[in-house]
Amino acid sequence: MLNPILIYSKRERWGILSLVMLNLVLLLISFTFTTPKYEFDKQALVAFQESVNDAYSKNTTAEIVLVDSLFNFNPNETGYEDLLRLGFSKRIAKNMINYRSKGGQFYNAASVKKIYGMDSLFFEKIAPFIDIPKEKWTKQYPEKKKFAARRKVKSFPFDPNTATKSDLLALGFSERVTKNMLNYRRKGGKFYTPESLKRIYGMTDEFYNTIASNIQIKKSQLVDNQYNKASKGTSISVGAQSKRATNIWPKGKKLEVNSASIEDWDKLPGIGQYFAKNIVRYREKLGGFYDLKQVAETYRLPDSTFQRILPFLEVDASKLRQFNPQTADFKTIVRHPYITYEQTKYIMKAQKGIRLMAREDFLMVKIFTKEELDKVAPYFLFE
């Protein structure tokens, strides 16, 4: 009698048969699609590579520059085919044609080199053959040939404090220098010596030497704060005389630089409203002067003017406005003319790490050099 375990149902027998059939199909597929072994033929590969190189060399011969084919040409007119004959690559030839179609022109041989893709070695070969007719160029583009008509320069004596714009232009002054001179005079500036003209922005030594012999400054025309406004052929009015008399600093009197007002500075010889405002503005930024030489640091104040007013000045250093570098805020420190932005940042960092209680502390952290510290230390209030 058969073992019950070995007895399969009909459904189970069909399942086993299906698995057997599936395995046979898979085995057949594996034999059918297996890649056959390929034997490497080295000689055939070498032959194929030589044929490719030969084909490539035949297709690229058109790009090789033939020296015998070079000829004189005008890059503003030469066509695409002629450029190829000269040895230009298709890309560079197209770039040149596109450049010209957009209004671009070649003024000289060197301008051809700016074409995108132009090789320096290739340019050296074609440079001797670039021919741009100058006559045709000037006829076609006459605006390139325009030159400003030169003004006729005259030579005659003049006073820089009273000369008009037309006089200065006739003497050969440029428009810019003339404008700077008139602006300088309008703001209260005066010329006391011929050399003082050199401080005008744009004045060159070469041009100054050509006019120096014609400079004649009339001392009688110089008024400390304004020019003589008297009418032609008449004397100065009583009002003008009284104003000039009260606008002159008294002889022998000293002006204390830390307390003087703009009106006080205005009374000094050669200062005027413009420099008076600049001096007071600079004094407020500093916090006062501790040395008279600091007045000379005022923006655009000529040294000749400073030397002229120096005998009238005195300084009271006790009136300095000081601040504590250990507790001062960023804005207070950075706006001081003697302290840079970077130095301000270092001071703010040092405040968090060490105590800045003496000059030696600043030297230790190397925020300032010794010279810089000597200059700014009078404004520091140490604990």
C-alpha positions in Angstrom: 0.0 0.0 0.0 1.3 3.4 -1.0 2.4 5.9 1.7 -0.2 8.7 1.9 2.5 11.3 2.0 3.5 10.3 -1.6 0.0 10.7 -2.9 -0.6 14.1 -4.7 -3.8 15.6 -5.6 -4.6 16.5 -9.2 -4.1 20.2 -8.5 -0.7 19.6 -7.0 0.4 17.4 -9.9 -0.5 20.2 -12.4 1.6 22.7 -10.3 4.7 20.4 -10.3 4.3 20.0 -14.1 4.1 23.8 -14.6 7.3 24.4 -12.6 9.2 21.8 -14.7 8.0 23.4 -17.9 9.0 26.8 -16.7 12.5 25.6 -15.9 12.9 24.1 -19.3 11.8 27.4 -21.0 14.3 29.4 -19.0 17.1 27.0 -19.8 16.3 27.2 -23.5 16.3 31.0 -23.4 19.7 31.1 -21.7 21.3 29.0 -24.4 19.6 31.0 -27.2 20.7 34.5 -26.1 24.1 33.8 -24.7 26.7 36.2 -26.2 29.1 34.3 -28.3 32.8 34.5 -27.6 34.5 37.2 -29.6 38.1 36.9 -30.7 39.9 40.3 -30.6 41.5 41.2 -33.9 44.3 43.7 -33.2 45.3 44.2 -36.8 41.7 45.0 -37.9 41.5 47.7 -35.1 44.8 49.3 -36.3 43.6 49.4 -39.9 40.3 51.0 -38.8 42.1 53.7 -36.8 44.4 54.5 -39.8 41.3 54.9 -42.0 39.7 57.3 -39.5 42.9 59.4 -39.3 43.1 59.6 -43.0 39.5 60.7 -43.4 40.0 63.4 -40.7 43.1 64.8 -42.3 41.3 65.1 -45.6 38.4 67.0 -44.0 40.5 69.4 -42.1 42.9 70.5 -44.8 40.6 73.4 -45.6 41.3 74.9 -42.2 45.1 75.0 -42.6 46.6 78.4 -43.4 48.4 78.3 -46.7 51.1 81.0 -46.7 51.1 81.1 -50.6 47.5 82.1 -50.6 47.9 85.3 -48.5 47.2 88.6 -50.3 46.5 92.2 -49.3 43.0 92.7 -48.0 40.8 95.3 -46.4 39.0 93.8 -43.4 36.2 96.3 -43.8 35.3 94.9 -47.2 36.7 91.4 -47.7 33.9 88.8 -48.2 33.4 85.5 -46.4 35.0 83.3 -49.2 38.1 85.5 -49.5 38.5 85.3 -45.7 38.5 81.5 -46.0 41.1 81.7 -48.8 43.3 83.8 -46.5 43.2 81.0 -44.0 40.5 82.3 -41.6 38.5 79.6 -39.9 34.8 79.5 -40.6 34.1 80.7 -37.0 36.4 83.7 -37.1 35.2 84.6 -40.7 31.6 84.6 -39.5 32.5 86.7 -36.4 34.1 89.3 -38.6 31.1 89.5 -41.0 28.7 89.7 -38.0 30.8 92.5 -36.4 30.7 94.5 -39.7 27.0 93.9 -40.2 26.3 95.5 -36.7 28.2 98.7 -37.7 31.7 97.7 -36.5 34.7 99.0 -38.4 38.4 98.3 -38.3 40.4 101.5 -38.0 43.8 99.9 -38.1 45.5 96.4 -38.3 45.5 96.1 -34.5 41.7 96.4 -34.3 41.4 93.1 -36.3 42.9 91.3 -33.3 39.9 92.1 -31.1 37.6 89.7 -33.1 36.5 86.9 -30.9 38.5 83.7 -31.5 41.4 85.4 -33.3 44.6 83.5 -32.6 47.7 85.6 -31.9 49.9 83.4 -34.1 47.5 83.6 -37.0 47.2 87.3 -36.6 51.0 87.7 -36.8 50.8 85.9 -40.2 48.1 88.1 -41.7 49.0 91.4 -40.1 51.5 92.4 -42.9 48.7 91.9 -45.5 46.0 94.1 -43.8 45.5 97.1 -46.0 43.0 99.8 -44.8 43.0 102.8 -47.2 43.3 106.0 -45.1 41.9 108.3 -47.8 38.8 106.3 -48.2 38.4 106.0 -44.5 38.4 109.8 -43.9 36.0 110.4 -46.7 33.6 107.8 -45.5 33.8 108.8 -41.8 34.7 112.5 -41.8 33.6 112.9 -38.1 36.7 110.9 -37.1 38.8 113.5 -38.6 37.3 116.5 -36.8 39.6 118.5 -34.6 38.5 121.3 -32.3 39.6 124.7 -33.6 42.4 126.1 -31.6 41.7 129.4 -29.8 44.0 132.3 -30.6 46.0 132.9 -27.4 46.8 136.5 -26.5 49.4 137.8 -24.1 48.6 140.8 -21.9 48.9 141.8 -18.2 46.0 140.6 -16.0 45.0 140.5 -12.3 43.7 137.1 -11.4 41.5 138.6 -8.7 39.5 140.7 -11.2 40.1 139.1 -14.7 36.8 138.2 -16.4 36.0 134.8 -17.9 36.6 136.1 -21.5 40.0 137.5 -20.4 41.1 134.2 -18.9 40.0 132.3 -22.0 41.8 134.7 -24.3 45.0 134.2 -22.2 44.8 130.5 -22.9 43.2 129.2 -19.7 41.1 126.1 -20.3 37.4 126.0 -19.6 37.9 123.9 -16.6 40.6 126.0 -15.0 38.7 129.2 -15.7 35.6 127.7 -14.0 37.7 126.6 -11.0 39.2 130.1 -10.7 35.9 131.9 -10.8 34.4 129.5 -8.2 37.4 130.0 -6.0 36.9 133.8 -6.1 33.2 133.5 -5.7 33.7 131.6 -2.4 36.0 134.3 -1.0 39.3 133.1 -2.2 42.0 135.6 -3.3 45.3 135.5 -5.0 48.0 137.4 -3.0 51.0 136.2 -5.0 51.5 134.9 -8.6 52.4 131.5 -7.2 49.1 131.2 -5.4 47.5 130.5 -8.9 49.2 127.1 -8.8 46.8 125.9 -6.1 43.9 126.1 -8.6 42.8 122.5 -9.5 43.9 121.7 -13.1 46.6 124.4 -13.3 49.8 122.8 -14.7 53.3 124.1 -14.2 53.8 124.2 -17.9 50.9 126.6 -18.5 51.7 128.6 -15.4 55.2 129.3 -16.7 53.7 130.8 -19.9 51.5 133.3 -18.0 53.6 134.0 -14.9 55.2 137.1 -16.5 51.8 138.7 -17.2 50.4 138.3 -13.7 50.0 141.7 -12.0 48.2 141.7 -8.7 47.0 145.1 -7.6 47.4 145.2 -3.8 44.9 148.1 -3.6 42.2 145.9 -5.0 42.6 143.3 -2.2 40.0 143.6 0.6 40.1 141.1 3.4 36.6 139.8 3.0 35.1 141.1 -0.3 36.3 142.8 -3.4 35.9 146.5 -4.0 32.3 147.0 -5.2 32.7 150.7 -6.0 31.3 151.9 -9.3 33.7 152.6 -12.1 35.4 156.0 -11.8 33.9 156.6 -8.3 35.3 156.2 -4.8 34.1 153.6 -2.3 30.8 154.5 -0.6 30.7 155.4 3.0 28.8 152.1 3.8 31.4 150.0 2.0 34.2 151.8 3.9 32.6 151.2 7.2 32.0 147.6 6.5 35.6 147.0 5.5 36.8 148.9 8.6 34.8 146.6 10.9 35.8 143.5 9.0 39.5 143.6 9.7 41.0 141.9 12.8 42.4 144.5 15.2 46.2 144.8 15.1 48.0 143.2 18.1 44.9 141.3 19.2 45.0 137.4 19.5 42.3 135.1 18.3 41.8 132.0 20.5 41.2 129.2 18.0 38.9 127.0 20.2 36.4 129.7 21.0 36.5 131.9 17.9 33.2 132.1 15.9 32.9 132.0 12.1 32.6 135.8 12.2 35.9 136.1 14.1 37.7 133.9 11.6 36.2 135.9 8.8 38.0 139.0 10.0 41.4 137.5 9.6 43.3 138.4 6.4 42.8 136.0 3.5 40.2 133.8 5.2 36.7 134.9 4.1 33.5 133.0 4.8 34.5 129.9 2.9 37.6 129.1 4.9 36.1 130.4 8.2 33.3 127.8 7.9 35.8 125.1 7.0 38.0 125.8 10.0 35.1 125.8 12.5 33.6 122.7 11.0 37.0 120.9 11.2 37.4 122.1 14.8 34.1 120.6 15.8 35.0 117.2 14.3 38.3 117.1 16.1 36.9 118.3 19.4 39.1 121.4 19.4 42.7 122.3 18.7 45.6 121.6 21.1 48.3 122.9 18.6 48.1 125.8 16.2 49.5 123.6 13.4 46.2 121.7 13.4 44.5 124.7 11.8 46.6 124.1 8.7 44.9 120.7 8.3 41.7 122.5 7.3 40.3 121.3 4.0 41.9 123.3 1.1 43.4 126.0 3.3 46.5 127.2 1.5 49.7 127.1 3.5 50.4 130.7 2.5 47.1 131.8 4.1 47.9 129.8 7.2 51.3 131.4 7.6 49.7 134.8 7.1 47.2 134.4 10.0 49.5 132.4 12.3 50.8 135.6 14.2 47.2 136.4 15.1 46.4 133.0 16.7 46.6 131.5 20.1 45.4 128.2 21.5 43.8 127.2 24.9 44.2 123.4 25.0 42.0 123.2 28.2 39.0 123.7 26.0 39.4 120.3 24.2 36.3 118.1 24.0 37.6 114.6 25.2 36.0 111.2 25.4 36.7 108.0 27.2 37.9 105.3 24.7 36.9 102.6 27.2 33.2 103.5 27.2 32.6 105.6 24.0 30.3 104.2 21.4 31.2 103.3 17.8 29.8 106.5 16.3 31.6 108.8 18.6 35.0 107.1 17.9 34.7 106.6 14.1 33.8 110.2 13.3 37.0 111.6 14.8 39.3 112.7 11.9 42.4 111.0 13.5 40.8 107.6 13.9 40.1 105.3 10.9 37.3 102.8 10.5 39.6 99.8 11.1 41.1 101.4 14.2 37.6 102.0 15.5 36.7 98.3 15.2 39.8 97.3 17.0 39.0 99.7 19.9 35.5 98.3 20.2 36.9 94.7 20.4 39.5 95.8 22.9 36.8 97.3 25.1 35.4 93.8 25.6 38.7 92.2 26.4 41.0 94.6 28.2 40.9 97.9 30.1 42.1 100.9 28.0 43.2 103.0 30.9 46.4 104.6 29.7 48.4 105.3 26.6 50.5 102.2 27.1 47.4 100.0 26.8 47.0 101.2 23.2 50.6 100.6 22.4 50.3 97.1 23.9 47.4 96.1 21.6 49.0 97.9 18.7 45.9 99.8 17.6 48.0 102.9 16.8 51.6 103.5 16.0 53.5 105.8 18.4 53.1 108.7 16.0 49.4 108.1 15.5 48.8 107.8 19.3 50.7 111.0 20.0 48.4 112.8 17.6 45.1 111.4 18.9 45.9 110.9 22.7 45.1 114.4 23.7 41.4 113.7 22.9 41.3 110.6 25.1 40.0 110.9 28.6 41.7 108.1 30.6 40.3 106.9 33.9 
